[in-house]
Amino acid sequence: MGSLPQTRDKLEVSPTVSSATEIPLALKCVLGCLFPPMILLAVAGNSVVCGLVYRNGVMRSGINVLLANMACAHILQGLLCQPLAFVTLCLDSWPFGDVLCRVEGFLHSLFMCVVSGMLLIISTDRYLIIVHEQDKLSAFRARMLIVITWGVGLGISLPPAVGWRHYTAYDGWIQCLARESQDVLDVAYISTAHCVAFYIPMVFMTFVYVSIHITVGKGRARVRSYKTSIHRHSIGSIPTISGHVSRSDPETFGISLAFQGPPTSLGPKQRAFQTLFLLFVTNAVCVLPYAVSVLLWNVTGNIAENFIGGDVVIWLAYVNAAVNPVIFYCRIRKFHDFCTTKANLPKCFKLPSLTFWTKRRIHPAVFYECPDAQSTIV
Protein backbone atom coordinates (compact mmCIF):
# COMPACT_ATOMS: atom_id res chain seq x y z
CA MET A 1 0.00 0.00 0.00
CA GLY A 2 2.86 2.36 0.72
CA SER A 3 4.27 2.05 -2.80
CA LEU A 4 0.95 2.76 -4.56
CA PRO A 5 1.16 6.58 -4.57
CA GLN A 6 4.70 6.39 -5.91
CA THR A 7 3.58 4.14 -8.78
CA ARG A 8 0.68 6.42 -9.56
CA ASP A 9 2.98 9.43 -9.78
CA LYS A 10 5.29 7.47 -12.07
CA LEU A 11 2.49 6.86 -14.56
CA GLU A 12 1.50 10.50 -14.85
CA VAL A 13 2.92 12.44 -17.76
CA SER A 14 5.10 15.28 -16.59
CA PRO A 15 3.67 18.63 -17.74
CA THR A 16 7.01 20.40 -17.56
CA VAL A 17 10.54 19.51 -18.53
CA SER A 18 13.49 20.42 -16.37
CA SER A 19 16.74 21.59 -17.89
CA ALA A 20 18.37 18.33 -16.84
CA THR A 21 16.04 16.36 -19.14
CA GLU A 22 15.69 18.86 -21.97
CA ILE A 23 16.70 17.58 -25.39
CA PRO A 24 19.84 19.40 -26.64
CA LEU A 25 19.07 22.04 -29.24
CA ALA A 26 21.51 20.64 -31.82
CA LEU A 27 20.00 17.15 -31.58
CA LYS A 28 16.51 18.60 -31.75
CA CYS A 29 17.33 20.53 -34.93
CA VAL A 30 18.96 17.56 -36.67
CA LEU A 31 16.21 15.07 -35.84
CA GLY A 32 13.52 17.67 -36.45
CA CYS A 33 14.79 18.28 -39.99
CA LEU A 34 15.06 14.56 -40.73
CA PHE A 35 11.70 13.45 -39.36
CA PRO A 36 9.31 14.99 -41.99
CA PRO A 37 11.02 13.59 -45.13
CA MET A 38 11.51 10.28 -43.34
CA ILE A 39 7.80 10.05 -42.55
CA LEU A 40 6.86 11.03 -46.11
CA LEU A 41 9.18 8.44 -47.64
CA ALA A 42 8.02 5.71 -45.27
CA VAL A 43 4.34 6.29 -46.02
CA ALA A 44 4.57 7.01 -49.76
CA GLY A 45 7.22 4.43 -50.63
CA ASN A 46 5.63 1.55 -48.74
CA SER A 47 2.21 2.51 -50.14
CA VAL A 48 3.59 1.89 -53.62
CA VAL A 49 4.70 -1.61 -52.54
CA CYS A 50 1.23 -2.42 -51.21
CA GLY A 51 -0.42 -0.93 -54.30
CA LEU A 52 1.68 -2.97 -56.71
CA VAL A 53 0.87 -6.24 -54.96
CA TYR A 54 -2.82 -5.38 -54.59
CA ARG A 55 -3.39 -4.22 -58.19
CA ASN A 56 -1.43 -6.97 -59.94
CA GLY A 57 -2.79 -10.45 -59.43
CA VAL A 58 0.33 -12.08 -60.87
CA MET A 59 2.41 -10.45 -58.12
CA ARG A 60 0.39 -11.96 -55.26
CA SER A 61 2.87 -14.72 -54.59
CA GLY A 62 3.67 -15.81 -51.08
CA ILE A 63 6.81 -13.74 -50.68
CA ASN A 64 5.22 -10.64 -52.23
CA VAL A 65 2.27 -10.90 -49.84
CA LEU A 66 4.73 -11.00 -46.94
CA LEU A 67 6.64 -7.98 -48.28
CA ALA A 68 3.37 -6.09 -48.71
CA ASN A 69 2.37 -6.90 -45.13
CA MET A 70 5.75 -5.65 -43.87
CA ALA A 71 5.24 -2.48 -45.91
CA CYS A 72 1.75 -2.10 -44.39
CA ALA A 73 3.23 -2.27 -40.89
CA HIS A 74 5.72 0.45 -41.86
CA ILE A 75 2.90 2.61 -43.27
CA LEU A 76 0.93 2.35 -40.03
CA GLN A 77 4.06 3.12 -38.05
CA GLY A 78 4.69 6.18 -40.21
CA LEU A 79 1.10 7.40 -39.78
CA LEU A 80 0.39 6.57 -36.13
CA CYS A 81 3.71 6.60 -34.28
CA GLN A 82 6.30 8.75 -36.02
CA PRO A 83 4.22 11.98 -36.13
CA LEU A 84 3.64 11.74 -32.36
CA ALA A 85 7.36 11.27 -31.80
CA PHE A 86 8.06 14.31 -33.98
CA VAL A 87 5.64 16.49 -32.01
CA THR A 88 7.13 15.27 -28.73
CA LEU A 89 10.60 16.12 -30.02
CA CYS A 90 9.50 19.66 -30.83
CA LEU A 91 7.75 20.21 -27.48
CA ASP A 92 10.36 18.46 -25.27
CA SER A 93 7.63 16.44 -23.52
CA TRP A 94 4.74 14.10 -24.25
CA PRO A 95 1.62 16.32 -24.61
CA PHE A 96 -1.06 13.73 -25.45
CA GLY A 97 -1.93 12.23 -22.08
CA ASP A 98 -1.53 8.83 -20.47
CA VAL A 99 -4.17 6.96 -22.49
CA LEU A 100 -2.70 7.90 -25.85
CA CYS A 101 0.74 7.13 -24.43
CA ARG A 102 -0.33 3.55 -23.79
CA VAL A 103 -1.86 3.27 -27.25
CA GLU A 104 1.21 4.68 -28.98
CA GLY A 105 3.61 2.48 -27.02
CA PHE A 106 1.51 -0.58 -27.83
CA LEU A 107 1.35 0.22 -31.56
CA HIS A 108 5.06 0.95 -31.79
CA SER A 109 5.94 -2.37 -30.17
CA LEU A 110 3.38 -4.25 -32.29
CA PHE A 111 4.62 -2.91 -35.62
CA MET A 112 8.25 -3.65 -34.80
CA CYS A 113 7.34 -7.23 -33.83
CA VAL A 114 5.44 -7.70 -37.10
CA VAL A 115 8.30 -6.40 -39.23
CA SER A 116 10.76 -8.69 -37.45
CA GLY A 117 8.41 -11.65 -37.92
CA MET A 118 7.92 -10.95 -41.64
CA LEU A 119 11.67 -10.83 -42.22
CA LEU A 120 12.07 -14.10 -40.30
CA ILE A 121 9.47 -15.87 -42.48
CA ILE A 122 10.89 -14.47 -45.73
CA SER A 123 14.43 -15.43 -44.78
CA THR A 124 13.32 -18.95 -43.84
CA ASP A 125 11.60 -19.30 -47.21
CA ARG A 126 14.78 -18.30 -49.07
CA TYR A 127 16.74 -20.75 -46.91
CA LEU A 128 14.43 -23.63 -47.82
CA ILE A 129 14.54 -22.78 -51.54
CA ILE A 130 18.29 -22.28 -51.95
CA VAL A 131 19.74 -24.67 -49.37
CA HIS A 132 17.14 -27.47 -49.28
CA GLU A 133 15.51 -26.90 -52.70
CA GLN A 134 12.03 -26.81 -51.16
CA ASP A 135 9.54 -24.15 -52.26
CA LYS A 136 6.61 -24.54 -49.85
CA LEU A 137 5.45 -20.93 -49.40
CA SER A 138 2.11 -20.54 -51.18
CA ALA A 139 -0.06 -17.43 -50.99
CA PHE A 140 -2.45 -19.22 -48.61
CA ARG A 141 0.37 -20.26 -46.26
CA ALA A 142 1.75 -16.74 -46.38
CA ARG A 143 -1.59 -15.33 -45.22
CA MET A 144 -1.79 -17.88 -42.41
CA LEU A 145 1.73 -16.94 -41.28
CA ILE A 146 0.75 -13.26 -41.39
CA VAL A 147 -2.17 -13.93 -39.02
CA ILE A 148 0.11 -15.88 -36.67
CA THR A 149 2.72 -13.10 -36.72
CA TRP A 150 0.20 -10.42 -35.84
CA GLY A 151 -1.14 -12.67 -33.07
CA VAL A 152 2.33 -13.13 -31.58
CA GLY A 153 2.93 -9.38 -31.84
CA LEU A 154 -0.31 -8.71 -29.97
CA GLY A 155 0.68 -11.17 -27.26
CA ILE A 156 4.02 -9.42 -26.76
CA SER A 157 2.81 -5.81 -26.94
CA LEU A 158 -0.60 -5.93 -25.27
CA PRO A 159 0.19 -6.61 -21.56
CA PRO A 160 1.64 -3.13 -20.82
CA ALA A 161 -1.31 -1.52 -22.60
CA VAL A 162 -3.88 -3.23 -20.37
CA GLY A 163 -2.24 -2.62 -17.02
CA TRP A 164 0.83 -4.82 -16.54
CA ARG A 165 4.04 -2.76 -16.85
CA HIS A 166 2.30 0.38 -18.11
CA TYR A 167 3.69 2.27 -21.06
CA THR A 168 5.13 5.48 -19.64
CA ALA A 169 6.26 8.81 -21.09
CA TYR A 170 9.67 9.61 -19.60
CA ASP A 171 10.95 13.18 -19.64
CA GLY A 172 13.18 13.81 -22.65
CA TRP A 173 12.08 10.66 -24.50
CA ILE A 174 10.18 10.94 -27.79
CA GLN A 175 8.67 7.47 -27.41
CA CYS A 176 6.49 5.90 -24.71
CA LEU A 177 8.19 2.84 -23.21
CA ALA A 178 7.30 0.03 -20.86
CA ARG A 179 7.86 1.19 -17.28
CA GLU A 180 11.17 0.15 -15.76
CA SER A 181 10.99 -2.24 -12.82
CA GLN A 182 13.24 -4.44 -10.73
CA ASP A 183 10.54 -7.01 -10.03
CA VAL A 184 11.46 -10.54 -11.13
CA LEU A 185 8.28 -11.05 -13.16
CA ASP A 186 8.63 -7.69 -14.88
CA VAL A 187 12.26 -8.34 -15.79
CA ALA A 188 11.33 -11.82 -17.05
CA TYR A 189 8.56 -10.35 -19.22
CA ILE A 190 10.65 -7.62 -20.81
CA SER A 191 13.55 -10.02 -21.41
CA THR A 192 11.31 -12.67 -22.96
CA ALA A 193 9.54 -10.10 -25.13
CA HIS A 194 12.81 -8.75 -26.51
CA CYS A 195 14.18 -12.25 -27.12
CA VAL A 196 11.07 -13.37 -29.02
CA ALA A 197 10.70 -10.13 -30.99
CA PHE A 198 14.34 -9.30 -31.76
CA TYR A 199 17.19 -11.50 -30.55
CA ILE A 200 15.99 -14.98 -31.54
CA PRO A 201 14.89 -13.86 -35.04
CA MET A 202 18.18 -12.01 -35.57
CA VAL A 203 20.29 -15.00 -34.52
CA PHE A 204 18.28 -17.39 -36.68
CA MET A 205 18.37 -15.06 -39.71
CA THR A 206 22.13 -14.72 -39.32
CA PHE A 207 22.42 -18.51 -39.46
CA VAL A 208 20.10 -18.57 -42.50
CA TYR A 209 22.09 -16.07 -44.55
CA VAL A 210 25.42 -17.64 -43.62
CA SER A 211 24.08 -21.01 -44.81
CA ILE A 212 22.77 -19.46 -48.03
CA HIS A 213 26.12 -17.77 -48.63
CA ILE A 214 27.94 -21.09 -48.20
CA THR A 215 25.52 -22.82 -50.60
CA VAL A 216 25.88 -20.09 -53.21
CA GLY A 217 29.67 -20.26 -52.87
CA LYS A 218 29.61 -24.00 -53.49
CA GLY A 219 27.46 -23.47 -56.57
CA ARG A 220 29.91 -20.93 -57.97
CA ALA A 221 32.81 -23.31 -57.30
CA ARG A 222 30.99 -26.02 -59.25
CA VAL A 223 30.44 -23.65 -62.17
CA ARG A 224 34.13 -22.72 -62.25
CA SER A 225 35.20 -26.37 -62.11
CA TYR A 226 32.84 -27.28 -64.95
CA LYS A 227 34.12 -24.44 -67.13
CA THR A 228 37.71 -25.52 -66.48
CA SER A 229 36.79 -29.08 -67.40
CA ILE A 230 35.23 -27.86 -70.66
CA HIS A 231 38.41 -26.09 -71.73
CA ARG A 232 40.50 -29.18 -70.97
CA HIS A 233 38.45 -31.35 -73.33
CA SER A 234 38.60 -31.25 -77.11
CA ILE A 235 36.14 -29.13 -79.02
CA GLY A 236 34.55 -32.25 -80.46
CA SER A 237 32.95 -33.09 -77.16
CA ILE A 238 31.24 -29.68 -76.85
CA PRO A 239 27.70 -29.06 -78.20
CA THR A 240 27.63 -27.13 -81.49
CA ILE A 241 24.99 -25.14 -83.33
CA SER A 242 24.28 -28.12 -85.56
CA GLY A 243 23.11 -29.96 -82.46
CA HIS A 244 25.98 -32.45 -82.26
CA VAL A 245 26.79 -33.61 -78.74
CA SER A 246 29.44 -36.18 -78.03
CA ARG A 247 28.30 -38.75 -75.48
CA SER A 248 31.62 -40.54 -75.44
CA ASP A 249 32.79 -38.76 -72.31
CA PRO A 250 30.20 -38.98 -69.48
CA GLU A 251 31.96 -36.26 -67.50
CA THR A 252 31.80 -33.78 -70.35
CA PHE A 253 28.22 -34.70 -71.27
CA GLY A 254 27.15 -34.09 -67.67
CA ILE A 255 28.39 -30.50 -67.76
CA SER A 256 25.41 -29.08 -69.62
CA LEU A 257 22.96 -31.00 -67.44
CA ALA A 258 24.55 -29.64 -64.28
CA PHE A 259 23.37 -26.11 -65.11
CA GLN A 260 19.75 -27.20 -64.91
CA GLY A 261 19.93 -27.87 -61.16
CA PRO A 262 19.05 -25.35 -58.44
CA PRO A 263 22.59 -24.96 -56.97
CA THR A 264 23.90 -23.29 -60.13
CA SER A 265 20.71 -21.62 -61.41
CA LEU A 266 21.15 -18.62 -59.15
CA GLY A 267 20.46 -15.72 -61.52
CA PRO A 268 17.05 -14.34 -60.43
CA LYS A 269 17.14 -16.23 -57.14
CA GLN A 270 20.51 -14.80 -56.26
CA ARG A 271 19.32 -11.25 -56.96
CA ALA A 272 16.25 -11.84 -54.81
CA PHE A 273 18.48 -13.26 -52.09
CA GLN A 274 20.73 -10.19 -52.22
CA THR A 275 17.70 -7.88 -51.95
CA LEU A 276 16.36 -9.73 -48.93
CA PHE A 277 19.82 -9.77 -47.38
CA LEU A 278 19.94 -5.97 -47.69
CA LEU A 279 16.57 -5.77 -45.92
CA PHE A 280 17.92 -7.99 -43.13
CA VAL A 281 21.10 -5.93 -42.72
CA THR A 282 19.11 -2.68 -42.71
CA ASN A 283 16.72 -4.01 -40.10
CA ALA A 284 19.62 -5.23 -37.93
CA VAL A 285 21.48 -1.91 -38.12
CA CYS A 286 18.36 0.13 -37.37
CA VAL A 287 16.58 -2.01 -34.78
CA LEU A 288 19.27 -3.81 -32.79
CA PRO A 289 20.64 -0.63 -31.10
CA TYR A 290 17.12 0.17 -29.92
CA ALA A 291 16.43 -3.39 -28.72
CA VAL A 292 19.73 -3.73 -26.84
CA SER A 293 19.72 -0.25 -25.30
CA VAL A 294 16.11 -0.23 -24.14
CA LEU A 295 16.38 -3.70 -22.60
CA LEU A 296 19.63 -2.82 -20.81
CA TRP A 297 18.36 0.50 -19.49
CA ASN A 298 15.02 -0.98 -18.49
CA VAL A 299 16.54 -3.83 -16.49
CA THR A 300 19.12 -1.59 -14.79
CA GLY A 301 16.60 1.20 -14.11
CA ASN A 302 18.48 3.86 -16.09
CA ILE A 303 15.88 4.80 -18.71
CA ALA A 304 15.25 8.32 -17.42
CA GLU A 305 18.97 9.23 -17.41
CA ASN A 306 19.66 8.05 -20.98
CA PHE A 307 17.05 10.04 -22.87
CA ILE A 308 19.57 11.54 -25.36
CA GLY A 309 20.87 8.17 -26.49
CA GLY A 310 17.34 6.82 -26.33
CA ASP A 311 16.01 9.44 -28.73
CA VAL A 312 18.79 8.63 -31.19
CA VAL A 313 18.17 4.85 -31.16
CA ILE A 314 14.40 5.38 -31.47
CA TRP A 315 14.91 7.65 -34.47
CA LEU A 316 17.26 5.05 -35.96
CA ALA A 317 14.59 2.36 -35.51
CA TYR A 318 12.14 4.58 -37.41
CA VAL A 319 14.65 4.98 -40.26
CA ASN A 320 14.11 1.34 -41.20
CA ALA A 321 10.64 2.14 -42.57
CA ALA A 322 12.10 4.81 -44.89
CA VAL A 323 15.11 2.85 -46.12
CA ASN A 324 13.17 -0.20 -47.33
CA PRO A 325 11.45 1.64 -50.23
CA VAL A 326 14.87 2.90 -51.35
CA ILE A 327 16.12 -0.70 -51.47
CA PHE A 328 13.03 -1.74 -53.44
CA TYR A 329 13.55 1.14 -55.87
CA CYS A 330 17.17 0.20 -56.53
CA ARG A 331 16.69 -3.57 -56.66
CA ILE A 332 13.19 -4.33 -58.03
CA ARG A 333 12.51 -3.40 -61.65
CA LYS A 334 8.70 -3.22 -61.39
CA PHE A 335 8.86 -0.95 -58.36
CA HIS A 336 11.41 1.25 -60.10
CA ASP A 337 9.41 1.45 -63.35
CA PHE A 338 6.21 2.36 -61.53
CA CYS A 339 7.90 5.15 -59.58
CA THR A 340 9.56 6.62 -62.68
CA THR A 341 6.78 6.24 -65.28
CA LYS A 342 3.38 5.79 -63.62
CA ALA A 343 3.58 7.61 -60.31
CA ASN A 344 3.00 11.06 -61.92
CA LEU A 345 5.32 12.78 -59.48
CA PRO A 346 5.92 16.55 -59.70
CA LYS A 347 9.09 17.61 -61.50
CA CYS A 348 10.68 18.65 -58.22
CA PHE A 349 10.31 15.05 -57.02
CA LYS A 350 11.52 13.42 -60.23
CA LEU A 351 13.44 10.27 -59.37
CA PRO A 352 16.67 9.21 -61.08
CA SER A 353 16.30 6.42 -63.60
CA LEU A 354 18.40 3.32 -62.97
CA THR A 355 19.58 0.70 -65.45
CA PHE A 356 18.75 -2.94 -64.76
CA TRP A 357 20.38 -5.82 -66.53
CA THR A 358 20.47 -9.57 -66.20
CA LYS A 359 23.91 -11.04 -65.88
CA ARG A 360 24.50 -14.19 -67.89
CA ARG A 361 25.21 -17.27 -65.86
CA ILE A 362 27.67 -18.44 -68.51
CA HIS A 363 28.68 -17.11 -71.91
CA PRO A 364 27.13 -19.05 -74.84
CA ALA A 365 30.55 -19.42 -76.49
CA VAL A 366 31.47 -21.87 -73.75
CA PHE A 367 28.86 -24.31 -75.09
CA TYR A 368 28.50 -23.43 -78.77
CA GLU A 369 31.02 -23.65 -81.57
CA CYS A 370 30.22 -21.35 -84.48
CA PRO A 371 31.54 -21.89 -88.03
CA ASP A 372 33.37 -19.00 -89.60
CA ALA A 373 30.35 -18.14 -91.76
CA GLN A 374 28.12 -17.73 -88.71
CA SER A 375 28.24 -15.24 -85.91
CA THR A 376 28.25 -16.13 -82.26
CA ILE A 377 24.82 -16.30 -80.62
CA VAL A 378 24.48 -13.56 -78.01
C-alpha positions in Angstrom: 0.0 0.0 0.0 2.9 2.4 0.7 4.3 2.1 -2.8 1.0 2.8 -4.6 1.2 6.6 -4.6 4.7 6.4 -5.9 3.6 4.1 -8.8 0.7 6.4 -9.6 3.0 9.4 -9.8 5.3 7.5 -12.1 2.5 6.9 -14.6 1.5 10.5 -14.8 2.9 12.4 -17.8 5.1 15.3 -16.6 3.7 18.6 -17.7 7.0 20.4 -17.6 10.5 19.5 -18.5 13.5 20.4 -16.4 16.7 21.6 -17.9 18.4 18.3 -16.8 16.0 16.4 -19.1 15.7 18.9 -22.0 16.7 17.6 -25.4 19.8 19.4 -26.6 19.1 22.0 -29.2 21.5 20.6 -31.8 20.0 17.1 -31.6 16.5 18.6 -31.8 17.3 20.5 -34.9 19.0 17.6 -36.7 16.2 15.1 -35.8 13.5 17.7 -36.4 14.8 18.3 -40.0 15.1 14.6 -40.7 11.7 13.4 -39.4 9.3 15.0 -42.0 11.0 13.6 -45.1 11.5 10.3 -43.3 7.8 10.1 -42.5 6.9 11.0 -46.1 9.2 8.4 -47.6 8.0 5.7 -45.3 4.3 6.3 -46.0 4.6 7.0 -49.8 7.2 4.4 -50.6 5.6 1.6 -48.7 2.2 2.5 -50.1 3.6 1.9 -53.6 4.7 -1.6 -52.5 1.2 -2.4 -51.2 -0.4 -0.9 -54.3 1.7 -3.0 -56.7 0.9 -6.2 -55.0 -2.8 -5.4 -54.6 -3.4 -4.2 -58.2 -1.4 -7.0 -59.9 -2.8 -10.5 -59.4 0.3 -12.1 -60.9 2.4 -10.5 -58.1 0.4 -12.0 -55.3 2.9 -14.7 -54.6 3.7 -15.8 -51.1 6.8 -13.7 -50.7 5.2 -10.6 -52.2 2.3 -10.9 -49.8 4.7 -11.0 -46.9 6.6 -8.0 -48.3 3.4 -6.1 -48.7 2.4 -6.9 -45.1 5.7 -5.6 -43.9 5.2 -2.5 -45.9 1.8 -2.1 -44.4 3.2 -2.3 -40.9 5.7 0.4 -41.9 2.9 2.6 -43.3 0.9 2.3 -40.0 4.1 3.1 -38.0 4.7 6.2 -40.2 1.1 7.4 -39.8 0.4 6.6 -36.1 3.7 6.6 -34.3 6.3 8.7 -36.0 4.2 12.0 -36.1 3.6 11.7 -32.4 7.4 11.3 -31.8 8.1 14.3 -34.0 5.6 16.5 -32.0 7.1 15.3 -28.7 10.6 16.1 -30.0 9.5 19.7 -30.8 7.8 20.2 -27.5 10.4 18.5 -25.3 7.6 16.4 -23.5 4.7 14.1 -24.2 1.6 16.3 -24.6 -1.1 13.7 -25.5 -1.9 12.2 -22.1 -1.5 8.8 -20.5 -4.2 7.0 -22.5 -2.7 7.9 -25.9 0.7 7.1 -24.4 -0.3 3.6 -23.8 -1.9 3.3 -27.3 1.2 4.7 -29.0 3.6 2.5 -27.0 1.5 -0.6 -27.8 1.3 0.2 -31.6 5.1 1.0 -31.8 5.9 -2.4 -30.2 3.4 -4.3 -32.3 4.6 -2.9 -35.6 8.3 -3.7 -34.8 7.3 -7.2 -33.8 5.4 -7.7 -37.1 8.3 -6.4 -39.2 10.8 -8.7 -37.5 8.4 -11.6 -37.9 7.9 -10.9 -41.6 11.7 -10.8 -42.2 12.1 -14.1 -40.3 9.5 -15.9 -42.5 10.9 -14.5 -45.7 14.4 -15.4 -44.8 13.3 -18.9 -43.8 11.6 -19.3 -47.2 14.8 -18.3 -49.1 16.7 -20.8 -46.9 14.4 -23.6 -47.8 14.5 -22.8 -51.5 18.3 -22.3 -51.9 19.7 -24.7 -49.4 17.1 -27.5 -49.3 15.5 -26.9 -52.7 12.0 -26.8 -51.2 9.5 -24.2 -52.3 6.6 -24.5 -49.9 5.5 -20.9 -49.4 2.1 -20.5 -51.2 -0.1 -17.4 -51.0 -2.5 -19.2 -48.6 0.4 -20.3 -46.3 1.8 -16.7 -46.4 -1.6 -15.3 -45.2 -1.8 -17.9 -42.4 1.7 -16.9 -41.3 0.8 -13.3 -41.4 -2.2 -13.9 -39.0 0.1 -15.9 -36.7 2.7 -13.1 -36.7 0.2 -10.4 -35.8 -1.1 -12.7 -33.1 2.3 -13.1 -31.6 2.9 -9.4 -31.8 -0.3 -8.7 -30.0 0.7 -11.2 -27.3 4.0 -9.4 -26.8 2.8 -5.8 -26.9 -0.6 -5.9 -25.3 0.2 -6.6 -21.6 1.6 -3.1 -20.8 -1.3 -1.5 -22.6 -3.9 -3.2 -20.4 -2.2 -2.6 -17.0 0.8 -4.8 -16.5 4.0 -2.8 -16.8 2.3 0.4 -18.1 3.7 2.3 -21.1 5.1 5.5 -19.6 6.3 8.8 -21.1 9.7 9.6 -19.6 10.9 13.2 -19.6 13.2 13.8 -22.7 12.1 10.7 -24.5 10.2 10.9 -27.8 8.7 7.5 -27.4 6.5 5.9 -24.7 8.2 2.8 -23.2 7.3 0.0 -20.9 7.9 1.2 -17.3 11.2 0.1 -15.8 11.0 -2.2 -12.8 13.2 -4.4 -10.7 10.5 -7.0 -10.0 11.5 -10.5 -11.1 8.3 -11.1 -13.2 8.6 -7.7 -14.9 12.3 -8.3 -15.8 11.3 -11.8 -17.0 8.6 -10.4 -19.2 10.6 -7.6 -20.8 13.6 -10.0 -21.4 11.3 -12.7 -23.0 9.5 -10.1 -25.1 12.8 -8.7 -26.5 14.2 -12.3 -27.1 11.1 -13.4 -29.0 10.7 -10.1 -31.0 14.3 -9.3 -31.8 17.2 -11.5 -30.6 16.0 -15.0 -31.5 14.9 -13.9 -35.0 18.2 -12.0 -35.6 20.3 -15.0 -34.5 18.3 -17.4 -36.7 18.4 -15.1 -39.7 22.1 -14.7 -39.3 22.4 -18.5 -39.5 20.1 -18.6 -42.5 22.1 -16.1 -44.5 25.4 -17.6 -43.6 24.1 -21.0 -44.8 22.8 -19.5 -48.0 26.1 -17.8 -48.6 27.9 -21.1 -48.2 25.5 -22.8 -50.6 25.9 -20.1 -53.2 29.7 -20.3 -52.9 29.6 -24.0 -53.5 27.5 -23.5 -56.6 29.9 -20.9 -58.0 32.8 -23.3 -57.3 31.0 -26.0 -59.2 30.4 -23.7 -62.2 34.1 -22.7 -62.2 35.2 -26.4 -62.1 32.8 -27.3 -64.9 34.1 -24.4 -67.1 37.7 -25.5 -66.5 36.8 -29.1 -67.4 35.2 -27.9 -70.7 38.4 -26.1 -71.7 40.5 -29.2 -71.0 38.5 -31.3 -73.3 38.6 -31.2 -77.1 36.1 -29.1 -79.0 34.5 -32.2 -80.5 33.0 -33.1 -77.2 31.2 -29.7 -76.8 27.7 -29.1 -78.2 27.6 -27.1 -81.5 25.0 -25.1 -83.3 24.3 -28.1 -85.6 23.1 -30.0 -82.5 26.0 -32.5 -82.3 26.8 -33.6 -78.7 29.4 -36.2 -78.0 28.3 -38.8 -75.5 31.6 -40.5 -75.4 32.8 -38.8 -72.3 30.2 -39.0 -69.5 32.0 -36.3 -67.5 31.8 -33.8 -70.4 28.2 -34.7 -71.3 27.1 -34.1 -67.7 28.4 -30.5 -67.8 25.4 -29.1 -69.6 23.0 -31.0 -67.4 24.6 -29.6 -64.3 23.4 -26.1 -65.1 19.8 -27.2 -64.9 19.9 -27.9 -61.2 19.0 -25.3 -58.4 22.6 -25.0 -57.0 23.9 -23.3 -60.1 20.7 -21.6 -61.4 21.1 -18.6 -59.1 20.5 -15.7 -61.5 17.1 -14.3 -60.4 17.1 -16.2 -57.1 20.5 -14.8 -56.3 19.3 -11.3 -57.0 16.2 -11.8 -54.8 18.5 -13.3 -52.1 20.7 -10.2 -52.2 17.7 -7.9 -51.9 16.4 -9.7 -48.9 19.8 -9.8 -47.4 19.9 -6.0 -47.7 16.6 -5.8 -45.9 17.9 -8.0 -43.1 21.1 -5.9 -42.7 19.1 -2.7 -42.7 16.7 -4.0 -40.1 19.6 -5.2 -37.9 21.5 -1.9 -38.1 18.4 0.1 -37.4 16.6 -2.0 -34.8 19.3 -3.8 -32.8 20.6 -0.6 -31.1 17.1 0.2 -29.9 16.4 -3.4 -28.7 19.7 -3.7 -26.8 19.7 -0.3 -25.3 16.1 -0.2 -24.1 16.4 -3.7 -22.6 19.6 -2.8 -20.8 18.4 0.5 -19.5 15.0 -1.0 -18.5 16.5 -3.8 -16.5 19.1 -1.6 -14.8 16.6 1.2 -14.1 18.5 3.9 -16.1 15.9 4.8 -18.7 15.3 8.3 -17.4 19.0 9.2 -17.4 19.7 8.0 -21.0 17.1 10.0 -22.9 19.6 11.5 -25.4 20.9 8.2 -26.5 17.3 6.8 -26.3 16.0 9.4 -28.7 18.8 8.6 -31.2 18.2 4.9 -31.2 14.4 5.4 -31.5 14.9 7.6 -34.5 17.3 5.0 -36.0 14.6 2.4 -35.5 12.1 4.6 -37.4 14.6 5.0 -40.3 14.1 1.3 -41.2 10.6 2.1 -42.6 12.1 4.8 -44.9 15.1 2.8 -46.1 13.2 -0.2 -47.3 11.4 1.6 -50.2 14.9 2.9 -51.4 16.1 -0.7 -51.5 13.0 -1.7 -53.4 13.6 1.1 -55.9 17.2 0.2 -56.5 16.7 -3.6 -56.7 13.2 -4.3 -58.0 12.5 -3.4 -61.6 8.7 -3.2 -61.4 8.9 -1.0 -58.4 11.4 1.3 -60.1 9.4 1.4 -63.3 6.2 2.4 -61.5 7.9 5.2 -59.6 9.6 6.6 -62.7 6.8 6.2 -65.3 3.4 5.8 -63.6 3.6 7.6 -60.3 3.0 11.1 -61.9 5.3 12.8 -59.5 5.9 16.5 -59.7 9.1 17.6 -61.5 10.7 18.7 -58.2 10.3 15.0 -57.0 11.5 13.4 -60.2 13.4 10.3 -59.4 16.7 9.2 -61.1 16.3 6.4 -63.6 18.4 3.3 -63.0 19.6 0.7 -65.4 18.8 -2.9 -64.8 20.4 -5.8 -66.5 20.5 -9.6 -66.2 23.9 -11.0 -65.9 24.5 -14.2 -67.9 25.2 -17.3 -65.9 27.7 -18.4 -68.5 28.7 -17.1 -71.9 27.1 -19.0 -74.8 30.6 -19.4 -76.5 31.5 -21.9 -73.8 28.9 -24.3 -75.1 28.5 -23.4 -78.8 31.0 -23.6 -81.6 30.2 -21.4 -84.5 31.5 -21.9 -88.0 33.4 -19.0 -89.6 30.4 -18.1 -91.8 28.1 -17.7 -88.7 28.2 -15.2 -85.9 28.2 -16.1 -82.3 24.8 -16.3 -80.6 24.5 -13.6 -78.0 
